[in-house]
Amino acid sequence: MSKYWSELASSLTPYIPGEQPQDKKVIKLNTNENPYPPSSHVLDAIKAASDSDLRLYPDPNCTTLRQTIAAYHGLREQQVFVGNGSDEILALAFAALFKSTSPISFPDITYSFYKVYAQLYNLRYELIPLDDEFNIPLDQIHRPNGGIIIPNPNAPTGKGIAVGRIEQLVAEHREQVVIIDEAYIDFGGESAVQLIKRYPNVLVVHTLSKSRSLAGLRVGVALGHEELIEGLNRVKNSFNSYTLDRLAIAGAVAAYQDEAHFIHHIQKVIHTRERTVAQLRTLGFKVIDSQANFVCMTHVEFEAETLYLALRERGILVRHFNESRIHNYLRVSIGTDSEMDSFIEALTQLLRV
């Protein structure tokens, strides 16, 4: 701790991202990146945008991209917000839409950035314990509260929630903003975007990092009632009006326009996930049902940390969270078929030792 830090900086416990090694030989199954490249149309659009206009600021309103996304989801442009990845959008949403008068609510096992944002903005929070099957008990969320954030599917478990249950939650908490974090929704989940036209208190957050293979471009999306979007814009424009650059805007537009590429690679990831789950269960692992591009697994006879370290020695990176209730689980991103074959082969060898 430095004597030059502010009280805020001194009090924070920052989020720790997954390891990003420079060694290209490792098999990276630790950060839920898409194993397949983005659409060639995206790369062409980025190249075309790399011209003399880079001397100019980008459109602060990202009009073309917002119009493209609005058309894609059957919404109005004023119902779309974009930012530098969904992490930035979530940070803006915590500041713009959550109230400090009552605790906000989110699951006890979930994306660890939620606690970081609450701490950053001095928001009290109430943790909703997952049940024994790692379901989120939405009926345990109390009223009133300062706001609610629910990931669907959840991370790191991968479990999804039916949109009917989401709608019931939104309807029961009409006085609070309910954020549905759908970072992994395209891998088999049921989106809450359809609720936006009926409920002014729901904000749905998407990212292009996972299903559209653009983690390196940093583009996030929020969809909701115009009043919520205006709140996000007020906070954004209070610290940075240009959150997306010209290349990101061009690439993101092209990503939404190549639906065939998007669907093809989503289906490949889902197929590989289901094949991998079957193999893991054959090896004696308990695998939580997943609607994401990762699986969460445990073995009754082997410690997760031991397997994590042993896999790492073999050049295979997975994620281990040394936290209560999930300390004996590993989260494994879904890679290509050949990468997952190598993963299964390594596990098979380890279990025989």
N, C-alpha and C positions, 0 to 999 in steps of 0.2 A: 504494500500500500504506500502510495507516494504522498508526501506532504503537500504536493501541488495539485492533487485531485480535489474536486468539489465534493461536498457531502454526498451528492447523488452518485457520482462515479465510485466513491468509496463504498457505497451501500449495495452496489449491483453485483449480481452473480450472473455473468453473461451466458448466453447460449453457446454450446460447444458443437460446431458442425462436424459431420463425418469426415474422416481422414481423406485427404486428396493427395495421394502419393504422385510423385513425378515419374516413377518407374512404370513404363508402359507395359511391362511384362506381367504385372499382377492382374488378377481377376477381381474387378471391383463390384462387389455385391453389397455395398455398405451405405450408399447414399440415394437409393431409389431412382437413379437416373435411367432413362430409356436406353436399352442396349442397341437400338437401331438409330441410324442417322436421320436428321430432319429431311423434309421434302427437298428435292432438287430445286423446286420453285422458290423455296425460301432462300437458298444459297444464291440463286440467280438474282432475286430481288435485292439482297444485301449488296451484291456486287454492283448492281445497277445504281443503287443509292450511294455508292462510294465515289462520289464525284465532287466537283468544285463547290457544290452547295453545302458541304460539310463546314464551310467557313461560317455558315448561318446557323442561328439557333433553330432547333426543331419546333414544330407546332406545339405550344404548351398544352393545348387542348386535345392533341392526338385525334383530331376530328375524323380522319379517314379510317383509322383503326377502330374507333368507337362506333362509327357507322357500320363497318364490316361486322363487328361483333353483335351489334344490335340486330342487324338483318339475320344473322346466323341463329339467334335465339328468339326471334320474333318479338323484340322489344324496341323501345324508342332510344335514340341516341342519348337522351338525357337520363336514361336508366343505366348507363354504362360508365364505369370509371376504370382507368388503367394506371398501372404504376410499375415501379422497378421490382418486379417479382411479387408474389403473393405475400411474402414476409413484410415488405414495406406496406402493402395495403392493409394487412392485419394490424401493423403498428399504428397506421393512421386511423384505422377504425376504432382501436382501443381508445385513442385520444379524442376522436370526434363523436363517438356514439355511446360510449359507456359512461355511466354516472358514478360519482364517488360517494353518493349518499348512502348506498347500500352495497353489499358485496356482490361482485359479479360471479357467475357460475360456469364451471367447466369440469370435465372429468378428472379424476385423480391420476389416471394413466392415459396420457395423451401427448400431443406435441408440446415439448418442454418450453417452446418459445412463449406460450401463453403466460406462464408464471413470470417470465422475464419482462414481458410487456406490462403486466399488472404491477410489478415492482417498479419499473421505469416511470410509470404514470401515477404511482402511489395509490393504486386501486386495491381495496380489500377484495379477497376472493374466497368463495366457498367451493371446496372440492366435492364432486359427486362420485362416490366410490363405485367402480364397476362391480357387477355381480360376479359370482364364482365362474361364470362362463364368459367373462369379459364383455358382457353387454353393458351399454350405457343406460341406466334406469332413469329415463327422462321424467318419470312421475315423481322422482325424488328431488327435483329442482323446485326450490321454494319461491313463493311470491310474498312480497315484492322482492326484486333484486335490481342490481345496477346494470344488468345486461347478461346475455348468455352467449357462449360460443361452443358449438358442437362440431367436431370433425366428422365427416361422413364420406368415405369410410374413416374409421379411427386409425390413428397411428400411435404406437407401433403395432397394434393388434391386427389391423386390416379388416376388422369387422364393420359391415355396413348396417345402415338403418333404413327401413322402409319409409318412403316419402309420406305415407299416411301417418306414421308416428311423428315425423317431423312437423307435419301440418297441425297435429293436435297440440304439440308444444308451442308452436307459433301462435295458434289461436288462443291458448290459455294464458299467454304472456303478451297480450296486445300492447301493454303500456311500456314494455321493454324491447330493446332491439335484440333480435336473435340472429347471430351470425352463423351460417353454415359453411364451414371450411371444406370445400370439395376438391382438394388438391388431387385426390386419386379417383374421383368419381367415374372417369371414363373407362376404368378397368372392370366394370361390372356393377357399379352402384346405380342408385335411382336418384336422379338430381332433383333438388328443390327449386330449380329455376321456375318451374311451372307455378309456384306459389306466389311469385312476385306480383302478378297482376291482381291477386286477391288480398294480399296482406302488405301493408305499408311498413311493417316493422321487421321484415326479413331481408337480410343481406347475404347473398351467395358469393363466395370467393373462389375463383379458379386460378390456375397457373398453367403456363405453357411449358413449364420445366419438365413435366412428367410425360403425359400422353402425347405431346407434340414435339418431344425431343429437343427442347430449346432451353435447357437449364443454363447454358452459357450465355444466353441472350438476355435473360432477366426481364420477363414480362409477366405481370399478374393482372387479373381482371376482377372487378367487383360489379355485381348486378343487383339492382334494387330500386326502390321507389326514389323518385327525383329528390325528395327531401333528404334521404340518406346520402345520396350521391353528392348533393350540395354540401353536406357536412364534411364529407371526405375532401372535397375541393377546397373548402375553407382552411382546413388544416394543412393540406399539401401546399397551397399557395402562400402559407405563412412561413415556409422554410425552403421550398424548392419548386419552382414552377415548371422546371424542365426535367422531369423524372425519367422520361424515355427519350433516347437519342434517335436520330434519323434512321440509323441502320436497324435498330430494334423495331421501330414502327413498321418499316418496310418488310422486314422478315416476318413479323407477327401477322400482318395482313395476308401475306402469301400463305402462311401456315393454315389460316382459316379457309383459304380458297382451294386447298388441295385436300378435299374430303376423302378421296380414294386412298391416298397415302396414309392418312390418319387412321381410317378404319382397318386397313390391311395390317398395320403394325400393332394396333391394339389387339386384334384377334390373335396375332402371333404371340404376344406376351401372355394373354389369357390362356392359350393352349399350353404354352410352356409351363405356366404356373400350375395348372391342373395336373400335368404330367409329373412335375416335381413334387407336388403334394402327395400324390399316390406313391411315389418312390420313397419319400421320407417316412410315410406311415408304414410302409413295408419294412423299413429299417428300425421301427419301434419308436419313432418320434410322435409326440402329440403336436398336431399342427392346427392352429386356430383357423377356422374358415375365413378366407380372405377374398375381398372384392377390390384389392389394391394390386400394385405391381411389386408386391413383396409378400413374404410369409413370416409368421412369428411361430417359433417352434421350441419344444423342450423335450428332453429325454429323461426318463425316470432314473436311469443308471449312470448318466454322465453329466458332470457339471458344465453349464453353459460357458463359463469363463475358460475352462480347460479346453473345450472344443474351439472356442474363439481364438485362443492363442495358438493352438495346434494348426488350425486352418491358416492363420496368419503366417506361420512358419513355412507353409506350403504355397504361399503367394496368393491366398484367397482371402479377401477382406469381407467380413460381415460386421454387423453392429451388435454390440453387447451393451446393455444398459444396466449399470450396477445400482438398481433402484428397487425399493420394496415391491414385492409381489411379482416383479418380472425379472429379478436378478438371475433366474435360472432359465431365461428364454434368450434366443437369438433372433434378430430380425435379419432376414435375407432378401435382398433385392432380386428380382427375376432378371436374369441375363439372357443371352442367346442360348439355344439348345446345347451347343458345344460347351459353353461356360457352365451351364447347370449340370451337364454330364460330368465335367471335371469336379464340380462341387460334390456331387453324389458319390463319385468314385473316391474322393478324399475322405468323406465321411465314413464310407464303408470300410476303408482301411483303418481309420481311427477307432471305429467301434470294435474291431477285431483285436486291437492291441491288449 
